[in-house]
Amino acid sequence: MTREPRPPRVQDAAFRSHCGAQRFAFNWGLGKLKANRDQRKAEASYGLELLTRLGRADEARTELELAVRLCGNERERAVLERKLADLG
């Protein structure tokens, strides 16, 4: 019966540390992807493009101003403010 070689304790600790760092980086990236997806869903729910195409830009502007005031997420607020500036 053969035994698998085991790394020295120092290397074993380094391997485990790298695995933890890799998992942390993966979870961070996954969180960013989910936040972006949720942001896109939220933007789609605003219905601003439809209001603008229907010639109701004033209503779209009012809705955006309300969304900016109520927004708790700094990143989302920046997106909303850019959309508001694009409306003029």
Biopython code that builds the backbone (N, CA, C, O; Angstrom):
import numpy as np
from Bio.PDB.StructureBuilder import StructureBuilder

atoms = [
    (1, "MET", "N", (0.842, -1.185, 0.000)),
    (1, "MET", "CA", (0.000, 0.000, 0.000)),
    (1, "MET", "C", (0.891, 1.253, 0.000)),
    (1, "MET", "O", (1.769, 1.402, 0.850)),
    (2, "THR", "N", (0.655, 2.131, -0.947)),
    (2, "THR", "CA", (1.473, 3.338, -1.035)),
    (2, "THR", "C", (0.739, 4.506, -0.412)),
    (2, "THR", "O", (-0.487, 4.603, -0.460)),
    (3, "ARG", "N", (1.508, 5.363, 0.156)),
    (3, "ARG", "CA", (0.967, 6.578, 0.775)),
    (3, "ARG", "C", (1.250, 7.773, -0.103)),
    (3, "ARG", "O", (2.321, 7.871, -0.703)),
    (4, "GLU", "N", (0.305, 8.675, -0.181)),
    (4, "GLU", "CA", (0.542, 9.909, -0.933)),
    (4, "GLU", "C", (1.516, 10.785, -0.165)),
    (4, "GLU", "O", (1.433, 10.885, 1.059)),
    (5, "PRO", "N", (2.438, 11.419, -0.878)),
    (5, "PRO", "CA", (3.367, 12.317, -0.166)),
    (5, "PRO", "C", (2.613, 13.539, 0.349)),
    (5, "PRO", "O", (1.711, 14.052, -0.314)),
    (6, "ARG", "N", (2.984, 13.986, 1.508)),
    (6, "ARG", "CA", (2.359, 15.164, 2.107)),
    (6, "ARG", "C", (3.369, 16.307, 2.096)),
    (6, "ARG", "O", (4.555, 16.094, 2.345)),
    (7, "PRO", "N", (2.900, 17.510, 1.810)),
    (7, "PRO", "CA", (3.839, 18.642, 1.826)),
    (7, "PRO", "C", (4.261, 18.962, 3.263)),
    (7, "PRO", "O", (3.566, 18.610, 4.216)),
    (8, "PRO", "N", (5.374, 19.615, 3.402)),
    (8, "PRO", "CA", (5.789, 20.050, 4.749)),
    (8, "PRO", "C", (4.742, 21.005, 5.327)),
    (8, "PRO", "O", (3.947, 21.589, 4.591)),
    (9, "ARG", "N", (4.754, 21.151, 6.627)),
    (9, "ARG", "CA", (3.739, 21.990, 7.300)),
    (9, "ARG", "C", (3.730, 23.426, 6.785)),
    (9, "ARG", "O", (2.663, 24.024, 6.647)),
    (10, "VAL", "N", (4.883, 23.974, 6.506)),
    (10, "VAL", "CA", (4.944, 25.365, 6.019)),
    (10, "VAL", "C", (4.251, 25.464, 4.662)),
    (10, "VAL", "O", (3.475, 26.390, 4.427)),
    (11, "GLN", "N", (4.528, 24.520, 3.777)),
    (11, "GLN", "CA", (3.883, 24.537, 2.460)),
    (11, "GLN", "C", (2.394, 24.277, 2.585)),
    (11, "GLN", "O", (1.593, 24.894, 1.884)),
    (12, "ASP", "N", (2.016, 23.360, 3.480)),
    (12, "ASP", "CA", (0.597, 23.057, 3.667)),
    (12, "ASP", "C", (-0.160, 24.314, 4.108)),
    (12, "ASP", "O", (-1.256, 24.585, 3.618)),
    (13, "ALA", "N", (0.421, 25.068, 5.022)),
    (13, "ALA", "CA", (-0.222, 26.305, 5.489)),
    (13, "ALA", "C", (-0.327, 27.316, 4.344)),
    (13, "ALA", "O", (-1.336, 28.010, 4.219)),
    (14, "ALA", "N", (0.716, 27.400, 3.507)),
    (14, "ALA", "CA", (0.687, 28.329, 2.377)),
    (14, "ALA", "C", (-0.388, 27.914, 1.371)),
    (14, "ALA", "O", (-1.111, 28.762, 0.847)),
    (15, "PHE", "N", (-0.494, 26.600, 1.098)),
    (15, "PHE", "CA", (-1.538, 26.112, 0.179)),
    (15, "PHE", "C", (-2.925, 26.480, 0.681)),
    (15, "PHE", "O", (-3.768, 26.953, -0.081)),
    (16, "ARG", "N", (-3.149, 26.262, 1.949)),
    (16, "ARG", "CA", (-4.473, 26.565, 2.520)),
    (16, "ARG", "C", (-4.755, 28.064, 2.469)),
    (16, "ARG", "O", (-5.884, 28.480, 2.208)),
    (17, "SER", "N", (-3.735, 28.864, 2.717)),
    (17, "SER", "CA", (-3.897, 30.318, 2.659)),
    (17, "SER", "C", (-4.254, 30.764, 1.243)),
    (17, "SER", "O", (-5.135, 31.604, 1.062)),
    (18, "HIS", "N", (-3.581, 30.211, 0.249)),
    (18, "HIS", "CA", (-3.867, 30.579, -1.138)),
    (18, "HIS", "C", (-5.270, 30.162, -1.542)),
    (18, "HIS", "O", (-5.948, 30.879, -2.277)),
    (19, "CYS", "N", (-5.708, 28.998, -1.062)),
    (19, "CYS", "CA", (-7.072, 28.550, -1.371)),
    (19, "CYS", "C", (-8.093, 29.511, -0.771)),
    (19, "CYS", "O", (-9.109, 29.810, -1.400)),
    (20, "GLY", "N", (-7.834, 29.990, 0.424)),
    (20, "GLY", "CA", (-8.741, 30.946, 1.056)),
    (20, "GLY", "C", (-8.784, 32.262, 0.301)),
    (20, "GLY", "O", (-9.847, 32.859, 0.132)),
    (21, "ALA", "N", (-7.613, 32.713, -0.155)),
    (21, "ALA", "CA", (-7.553, 33.967, -0.918)),
    (21, "ALA", "C", (-8.278, 33.815, -2.250)),
    (21, "ALA", "O", (-8.963, 34.734, -2.699)),
    (22, "GLN", "N", (-8.124, 32.650, -2.880)),
    (22, "GLN", "CA", (-8.806, 32.405, -4.155)),
    (22, "GLN", "C", (-10.310, 32.442, -3.951)),
    (22, "GLN", "O", (-11.035, 33.015, -4.764)),
    (23, "ARG", "N", (-10.776, 31.845, -2.890)),
    (23, "ARG", "CA", (-12.216, 31.822, -2.621)),
    (23, "ARG", "C", (-12.732, 33.231, -2.334)),
    (23, "ARG", "O", (-13.817, 33.609, -2.774)),
    (24, "PHE", "N", (-11.941, 33.994, -1.596)),
    (24, "PHE", "CA", (-12.324, 35.375, -1.299)),
    (24, "PHE", "C", (-12.464, 36.174, -2.595)),
    (24, "PHE", "O", (-13.436, 36.908, -2.776)),
    (25, "ALA", "N", (-11.483, 36.027, -3.499)),
    (25, "ALA", "CA", (-11.519, 36.752, -4.774)),
    (25, "ALA", "C", (-12.714, 36.310, -5.617)),
    (25, "ALA", "O", (-13.369, 37.138, -6.251)),
    (26, "PHE", "N", (-12.997, 35.017, -5.625)),
    (26, "PHE", "CA", (-14.147, 34.506, -6.370)),
    (26, "PHE", "C", (-15.438, 35.100, -5.827)),
    (26, "PHE", "O", (-16.277, 35.574, -6.593)),
    (27, "ASN", "N", (-15.599, 35.077, -4.511)),
    (27, "ASN", "CA", (-16.815, 35.615, -3.896)),
    (27, "ASN", "C", (-16.948, 37.111, -4.150)),
    (27, "ASN", "O", (-18.054, 37.609, -4.360)),
    (28, "TRP", "N", (-15.821, 37.837, -4.132)),
    (28, "TRP", "CA", (-15.857, 39.272, -4.418)),
    (28, "TRP", "C", (-16.351, 39.510, -5.847)),
    (28, "TRP", "O", (-17.227, 40.344, -6.078)),
    (29, "GLY", "N", (-15.779, 38.765, -6.807)),
    (29, "GLY", "CA", (-16.195, 38.918, -8.203)),
    (29, "GLY", "C", (-17.645, 38.542, -8.410)),
    (29, "GLY", "O", (-18.371, 39.215, -9.141)),
    (30, "LEU", "N", (-18.070, 37.463, -7.762)),
    (30, "LEU", "CA", (-19.462, 37.035, -7.868)),
    (30, "LEU", "C", (-20.393, 38.109, -7.310)),
    (30, "LEU", "O", (-21.455, 38.370, -7.876)),
    (31, "GLY", "N", (-19.999, 38.723, -6.215)),
    (31, "GLY", "CA", (-20.803, 39.804, -5.641)),
    (31, "GLY", "C", (-20.929, 40.981, -6.595)),
    (31, "GLY", "O", (-22.001, 41.575, -6.720)),
    (32, "LYS", "N", (-19.824, 41.320, -7.274)),
    (32, "LYS", "CA", (-19.861, 42.413, -8.258)),
    (32, "LYS", "C", (-20.797, 42.074, -9.414)),
    (32, "LYS", "O", (-21.578, 42.918, -9.853)),
    (33, "LEU", "N", (-20.717, 40.832, -9.909)),
    (33, "LEU", "CA", (-21.595, 40.423, -11.008)),
    (33, "LEU", "C", (-23.063, 40.495, -10.603)),
    (33, "LEU", "O", (-23.902, 40.974, -11.366)),
    (34, "LYS", "N", (-23.365, 40.021, -9.407)),
    (34, "LYS", "CA", (-24.752, 40.058, -8.940)),
    (34, "LYS", "C", (-25.237, 41.491, -8.759)),
    (34, "LYS", "O", (-26.381, 41.806, -9.084)),
    (35, "ALA", "N", (-24.375, 42.357, -8.244)),
    (35, "ALA", "CA", (-24.755, 43.760, -8.064)),
    (35, "ALA", "C", (-25.028, 44.420, -9.418)),
    (35, "ALA", "O", (-25.984, 45.184, -9.555)),
    (36, "ASN", "N", (-24.194, 44.126, -10.412)),
    (36, "ASN", "CA", (-24.415, 44.676, -11.757)),
    (36, "ASN", "C", (-25.720, 44.163, -12.349)),
    (36, "ASN", "O", (-26.472, 44.928, -12.953)),
    (37, "ARG", "N", (-25.991, 42.870, -12.180)),
    (37, "ARG", "CA", (-27.227, 42.294, -12.706)),
    (37, "ARG", "C", (-28.443, 42.955, -12.043)),
    (37, "ARG", "O", (-29.406, 43.321, -12.716)),
    (38, "ASP", "N", (-28.381, 43.100, -10.722)),
    (38, "ASP", "CA", (-29.489, 43.728, -10.005)),
    (38, "ASP", "C", (-29.670, 45.182, -10.434)),
    (38, "ASP", "O", (-30.793, 45.677, -10.531)),
    (39, "GLN", "N", (-28.546, 45.860, -10.689)),
    (39, "GLN", "CA", (-28.626, 47.250, -11.145)),
    (39, "GLN", "C", (-29.335, 47.327, -12.491)),
    (39, "GLN", "O", (-30.185, 48.195, -12.696)),
    (40, "ARG", "N", (-28.996, 46.435, -13.402)),
    (40, "ARG", "CA", (-29.630, 46.429, -14.735)),
    (40, "ARG", "C", (-31.125, 46.133, -14.611)),
    (40, "ARG", "O", (-31.936, 46.727, -15.321)),
    (41, "LYS", "N", (-31.490, 45.216, -13.715)),
    (41, "LYS", "CA", (-32.914, 44.923, -13.504)),
    (41, "LYS", "C", (-33.638, 46.155, -12.977)),
    (41, "LYS", "O", (-34.749, 46.467, -13.406)),
    (42, "ALA", "N", (-32.993, 46.854, -12.038)),
    (42, "ALA", "CA", (-33.611, 48.053, -11.462)),
    (42, "ALA", "C", (-33.792, 49.127, -12.524)),
    (42, "ALA", "O", (-34.834, 49.778, -12.590)),
    (43, "GLU", "N", (-32.765, 49.307, -13.357)),
    (43, "GLU", "CA", (-32.860, 50.316, -14.415)),
    (43, "GLU", "C", (-33.983, 49.988, -15.380)),
    (43, "GLU", "O", (-34.697, 50.884, -15.831)),
    (44, "ALA", "N", (-34.145, 48.716, -15.700)),
    (44, "ALA", "CA", (-35.207, 48.322, -16.626)),
    (44, "ALA", "C", (-36.585, 48.591, -16.027)),
    (44, "ALA", "O", (-37.545, 48.863, -16.748)),
    (45, "SER", "N", (-36.669, 48.512, -14.699)),
    (45, "SER", "CA", (-37.972, 48.705, -14.058)),
    (45, "SER", "C", (-38.380, 50.175, -13.999)),
    (45, "SER", "O", (-39.545, 50.478, -13.739)),
    (46, "TYR", "N", (-37.453, 51.082, -14.235)),
    (46, "TYR", "CA", (-37.793, 52.506, -14.148)),
    (46, "TYR", "C", (-38.761, 52.932, -15.243)),
    (46, "TYR", "O", (-39.558, 53.845, -15.027)),
    (47, "GLY", "N", (-38.718, 52.305, -16.402)),
    (47, "GLY", "CA", (-39.609, 52.648, -17.492)),
    (47, "GLY", "C", (-39.327, 54.014, -18.102)),
    (47, "GLY", "O", (-40.192, 54.602, -18.750)),
    (48, "LEU", "N", (-38.126, 54.510, -17.896)),
    (48, "LEU", "CA", (-37.790, 55.855, -18.356)),
    (48, "LEU", "C", (-37.709, 55.950, -19.872)),
    (48, "LEU", "O", (-38.127, 56.945, -20.463)),
    (49, "GLU", "N", (-37.173, 54.919, -20.491)),
    (49, "GLU", "CA", (-37.059, 54.954, -21.950)),
    (49, "GLU", "C", (-38.433, 55.051, -22.602)),
    (49, "GLU", "O", (-38.619, 55.791, -23.567)),
    (50, "LEU", "N", (-39.381, 54.307, -22.075)),
    (50, "LEU", "CA", (-40.734, 54.341, -22.626)),
    (50, "LEU", "C", (-41.343, 55.733, -22.469)),
    (50, "LEU", "O", (-41.936, 56.261, -23.410)),
    (51, "LEU", "N", (-41.201, 56.325, -21.288)),
    (51, "LEU", "CA", (-41.745, 57.667, -21.077)),
    (51, "LEU", "C", (-41.109, 58.675, -22.031)),
    (51, "LEU", "O", (-41.794, 59.542, -22.573)),
    (52, "THR", "N", (-39.811, 58.558, -22.230)),
    (52, "THR", "CA", (-39.116, 59.477, -23.128)),
    (52, "THR", "C", (-39.597, 59.298, -24.561)),
    (52, "THR", "O", (-39.838, 60.278, -25.267)),
    (53, "ARG", "N", (-39.738, 58.038, -24.994)),
    (53, "ARG", "CA", (-40.196, 57.782, -26.364)),
    (53, "ARG", "C", (-41.626, 58.260, -26.570)),
    (53, "ARG", "O", (-42.006, 58.625, -27.683)),
    (54, "LEU", "N", (-42.408, 58.259, -25.520)),
    (54, "LEU", "CA", (-43.795, 58.721, -25.633)),
    (54, "LEU", "C", (-43.906, 60.237, -25.523)),
    (54, "LEU", "O", (-45.008, 60.785, -25.551)),
    (55, "GLY", "N", (-42.763, 60.916, -25.398)),
    (55, "GLY", "CA", (-42.788, 62.372, -25.306)),
    (55, "GLY", "C", (-43.129, 62.862, -23.914)),
    (55, "GLY", "O", (-43.563, 64.001, -23.748)),
    (56, "ARG", "N", (-42.943, 62.031, -22.927)),
    (56, "ARG", "CA", (-43.266, 62.393, -21.543)),
    (56, "ARG", "C", (-41.981, 62.524, -20.733)),
    (56, "ARG", "O", (-41.843, 61.932, -19.663)),
    (57, "ALA", "N", (-41.044, 63.307, -21.260)),
    (57, "ALA", "CA", (-39.738, 63.477, -20.622)),
    (57, "ALA", "C", (-39.859, 64.131, -19.247)),
    (57, "ALA", "O", (-39.057, 63.851, -18.356)),
    (58, "ASP", "N", (-40.864, 65.006, -19.067)),
    (58, "ASP", "CA", (-41.037, 65.653, -17.756)),
    (58, "ASP", "C", (-41.361, 64.619, -16.685)),
    (58, "ASP", "O", (-40.855, 64.703, -15.566)),
    (59, "GLU", "N", (-42.204, 63.644, -17.024)),
    (59, "GLU", "CA", (-42.528, 62.579, -16.061)),
    (59, "GLU", "C", (-41.294, 61.726, -15.779)),
    (59, "GLU", "O", (-41.050, 61.335, -14.637)),
    (60, "ALA", "N", (-40.522, 61.439, -16.822)),
    (60, "ALA", "CA", (-39.299, 60.654, -16.644)),
    (60, "ALA", "C", (-38.336, 61.400, -15.722)),
    (60, "ALA", "O", (-37.725, 60.794, -14.842)),
    (61, "ARG", "N", (-38.198, 62.712, -15.919)),
    (61, "ARG", "CA", (-37.319, 63.526, -15.081)),
    (61, "ARG", "C", (-37.788, 63.512, -13.628)),
    (61, "ARG", "O", (-36.974, 63.390, -12.712)),
    (62, "THR", "N", (-39.092, 63.636, -13.418)),
    (62, "THR", "CA", (-39.644, 63.616, -12.062)),
    (62, "THR", "C", (-39.362, 62.285, -11.381)),
    (62, "THR", "O", (-38.984, 62.247, -10.210)),
    (63, "GLU", "N", (-39.548, 61.184, -12.122)),
    (63, "GLU", "CA", (-39.288, 59.857, -11.564)),
    (63, "GLU", "C", (-37.812, 59.671, -11.229)),
    (63, "GLU", "O", (-37.472, 59.089, -10.199)),
    (64, "LEU", "N", (-36.946, 60.162, -12.093)),
    (64, "LEU", "CA", (-35.507, 60.057, -11.837)),
    (64, "LEU", "C", (-35.101, 60.867, -10.617)),
    (64, "LEU", "O", (-34.305, 60.400, -9.802)),
    (65, "GLU", "N", (-35.634, 62.067, -10.479)),
    (65, "GLU", "CA", (-35.311, 62.889, -9.316)),
    (65, "GLU", "C", (-35.739, 62.201, -8.033)),
    (65, "GLU", "O", (-35.017, 62.240, -7.036)),
    (66, "LEU", "N", (-36.903, 61.573, -8.048)),
    (66, "LEU", "CA", (-37.376, 60.830, -6.881)),
    (66, "LEU", "C", (-36.458, 59.640, -6.598)),
    (66, "LEU", "O", (-36.111, 59.385, -5.445)),
    (67, "ALA", "N", (-36.068, 58.921, -7.636)),
    (67, "ALA", "CA", (-35.188, 57.765, -7.464)),
    (67, "ALA", "C", (-33.842, 58.189, -6.888)),
    (67, "ALA", "O", (-33.287, 57.491, -6.040)),
    (68, "VAL", "N", (-33.312, 59.326, -7.339)),
    (68, "VAL", "CA", (-32.040, 59.824, -6.816)),
    (68, "VAL", "C", (-32.164, 60.144, -5.335)),
    (68, "VAL", "O", (-31.280, 59.807, -4.548)),
    (69, "ARG", "N", (-33.263, 60.794, -4.952)),
    (69, "ARG", "CA", (-33.460, 61.141, -3.539)),
    (69, "ARG", "C", (-33.582, 59.899, -2.664)),
    (69, "ARG", "O", (-33.079, 59.882, -1.541)),
    (70, "LEU", "N", (-34.245, 58.863, -3.166)),
    (70, "LEU", "CA", (-34.509, 57.670, -2.353)),
    (70, "LEU", "C", (-33.382, 56.639, -2.396)),
    (70, "LEU", "O", (-33.353, 55.710, -1.589)),
    (71, "CYS", "N", (-32.474, 56.805, -3.320)),
    (71, "CYS", "CA", (-31.425, 55.806, -3.533)),
    (71, "CYS", "C", (-30.432, 55.793, -2.379)),
    (71, "CYS", "O", (-29.916, 56.837, -1.980)),
    (72, "GLY", "N", (-30.170, 54.606, -1.846)),
    (72, "GLY", "CA", (-29.206, 54.473, -0.765)),
    (72, "GLY", "C", (-27.847, 53.982, -1.239)),
    (72, "GLY", "O", (-26.876, 54.010, -0.484)),
    (73, "ASN", "N", (-27.776, 53.536, -2.473)),
    (73, "ASN", "CA", (-26.546, 52.978, -3.022)),
    (73, "ASN", "C", (-25.831, 54.050, -3.832)),
    (73, "ASN", "O", (-26.397, 54.591, -4.782)),
    (74, "GLU", "N", (-24.597, 54.358, -3.464)),
    (74, "GLU", "CA", (-23.849, 55.442, -4.117)),
    (74, "GLU", "C", (-23.629, 55.173, -5.607)),
    (74, "GLU", "O", (-23.726, 56.081, -6.434)),
    (75, "ARG", "N", (-23.339, 53.937, -5.930)),
    (75, "ARG", "CA", (-23.091, 53.577, -7.330)),
    (75, "ARG", "C", (-24.358, 53.741, -8.170)),
    (75, "ARG", "O", (-24.321, 54.282, -9.275)),
    (76, "GLU", "N", (-25.464, 53.271, -7.633)),
    (76, "GLU", "CA", (-26.733, 53.399, -8.350)),
    (76, "GLU", "C", (-27.123, 54.870, -8.476)),
    (76, "GLU", "O", (-27.643, 55.298, -9.507)),
    (77, "ARG", "N", (-26.866, 55.641, -7.416)),
    (77, "ARG", "CA", (-27.183, 57.071, -7.461)),
    (77, "ARG", "C", (-26.420, 57.750, -8.587)),
    (77, "ARG", "O", (-26.974, 58.599, -9.286)),
    (78, "ALA", "N", (-25.150, 57.386, -8.770)),
    (78, "ALA", "CA", (-24.345, 57.981, -9.846)),
    (78, "ALA", "C", (-24.938, 57.654, -11.213)),
    (78, "ALA", "O", (-24.967, 58.509, -12.098)),
    (79, "VAL", "N", (-25.406, 56.433, -11.388)),
    (79, "VAL", "CA", (-26.039, 56.039, -12.656)),
    (79, "VAL", "C", (-27.304, 56.858, -12.882)),
    (79, "VAL", "O", (-27.541, 57.355, -13.983)),
    (80, "LEU", "N", (-28.109, 56.995, -11.841)),
    (80, "LEU", "CA", (-29.353, 57.761, -11.955)),
    (80, "LEU", "C", (-29.080, 59.227, -12.272)),
    (80, "LEU", "O", (-29.785, 59.838, -13.075)),
    (81, "GLU", "N", (-28.058, 59.784, -11.639)),
    (81, "GLU", "CA", (-27.733, 61.194, -11.891)),
    (81, "GLU", "C", (-27.253, 61.386, -13.328)),
    (81, "GLU", "O", (-27.552, 62.408, -13.944)),
    (82, "ARG", "N", (-26.510, 60.413, -13.871)),
    (82, "ARG", "CA", (-26.089, 60.509, -15.277)),
    (82, "ARG", "C", (-27.302, 60.463, -16.203)),
    (82, "ARG", "O", (-27.375, 61.210, -17.179)),
    (83, "LYS", "N", (-28.250, 59.584, -15.892)),
    (83, "LYS", "CA", (-29.460, 59.499, -16.709)),
    (83, "LYS", "C", (-30.251, 60.802, -16.632)),
    (83, "LYS", "O", (-30.806, 61.265, -17.629)),
    (84, "LEU", "N", (-30.293, 61.381, -15.447)),
    (84, "LEU", "CA", (-30.987, 62.657, -15.258)),
    (84, "LEU", "C", (-30.308, 63.755, -16.073)),
    (84, "LEU", "O", (-30.989, 64.576, -16.688)),
    (85, "ALA", "N", (-28.989, 63.777, -16.085)),
    (85, "ALA", "CA", (-28.254, 64.780, -16.869)),
    (85, "ALA", "C", (-28.487, 64.564, -18.363)),
    (85, "ALA", "O", (-28.564, 65.531, -19.122)),
    (86, "ASP", "N", (-28.600, 63.303, -18.792)),
    (86, "ASP", "CA", (-28.860, 63.019, -20.204)),
    (86, "ASP", "C", (-30.226, 63.511, -20.641)),
    (86, "ASP", "O", (-30.410, 63.890, -21.798)),
    (87, "LEU", "N", (-31.194, 63.511, -19.719)),
    (87, "LEU", "CA", (-32.529, 64.014, -20.063)),
    (87, "LEU", "C", (-32.513, 65.532, -20.258)),
    (87, "LEU", "O", (-33.334, 66.085, -20.990)),
    (88, "GLY", "N", (-31.574, 66.188, -19.595)),
    (88, "GLY", "CA", (-31.449, 67.640, -19.770)),
    (88, "GLY", "C", (-32.187, 68.440, -18.791)),
    (88, "GLY", "O", (-32.152, 69.670, -18.846)),
]
sb = StructureBuilder()
sb.init_structure("model")
sb.init_model(0)
sb.init_chain("A")
sb.init_seg("    ")
for serial, (resi, resn, name, xyz) in enumerate(atoms, 1):
    if name == "N":
        sb.init_residue(resn, " ", resi, " ")
    sb.init_atom(name, np.array(xyz, "f"), 0.0, 1.0, " ", f" {name:<3s}", serial, name[0])
structure = sb.get_structure()
